[in-house]
Amino acid sequence: MELSPGIPSVRQLQAIIREQRLIELKLLVGEVLKGQLVWQDNLFLNLRSEGQSYMVSRLAIAYIQLL
């Protein structure tokens, strides 16, 4: 499955990546990660936080919020 740039959520995440905005990402298990979104594909997002890089499954995300 390809990532469709016509989908609003994909476009919004691409803008966050391009503008290097900081985000808060809450996982379904309750954990909260804060950092910079580096890339996305159809299965995962890559978040850089405090010198660490996290690959987060899209299925594990409760919400994404701009900081």
C-alpha positions in Angstrom: 0.0 0.0 0.0 1.3 3.4 -1.0 1.1 6.6 1.1 -1.4 8.8 -0.7 -0.5 12.5 -0.6 -4.2 13.3 -1.4 -5.3 12.3 2.1 -5.6 15.3 4.5 -3.8 13.6 7.4 -0.8 12.6 5.2 -0.6 16.2 3.9 -0.8 17.6 7.4 2.0 15.3 8.7 4.1 16.2 5.7 3.7 19.9 6.5 4.8 19.1 10.1 7.9 17.3 8.8 8.7 20.1 6.3 8.3 22.8 9.0 10.2 20.8 11.6 7.5 21.4 14.2 7.6 19.8 17.6 4.7 17.4 18.4 3.3 15.4 21.2 2.4 11.8 20.3 0.2 9.8 22.6 0.2 6.1 22.3 -2.8 3.9 23.0 -1.0 2.4 26.0 -0.9 5.9 27.6 2.8 6.7 27.0 3.5 10.2 25.6 6.4 11.0 23.3 7.5 14.6 22.5 9.8 15.4 19.6 10.2 16.1 16.0 8.6 14.0 13.3 11.3 13.0 10.8 9.4 10.8 8.2 6.3 8.8 7.6 5.4 5.8 5.6 2.2 3.8 5.4 3.0 1.7 8.5 5.2 3.8 10.8 6.2 7.4 11.8 9.7 8.2 12.9 10.0 10.5 15.8 13.3 12.1 17.1 13.2 12.9 20.8 16.1 13.8 23.1 18.7 12.3 20.8 16.8 9.1 20.3 14.9 7.9 17.2 11.6 6.0 17.6 9.7 4.1 14.9 6.1 4.2 16.0 3.4 2.1 14.4 0.5 4.2 13.1 -1.8 1.6 14.7 -0.4 2.4 18.2 -1.1 6.2 18.0 -4.0 7.7 20.0 -3.4 11.3 18.9 -0.8 13.7 17.6 -0.7 17.3 18.9 1.4 20.3 17.9 3.5 21.8 20.7 
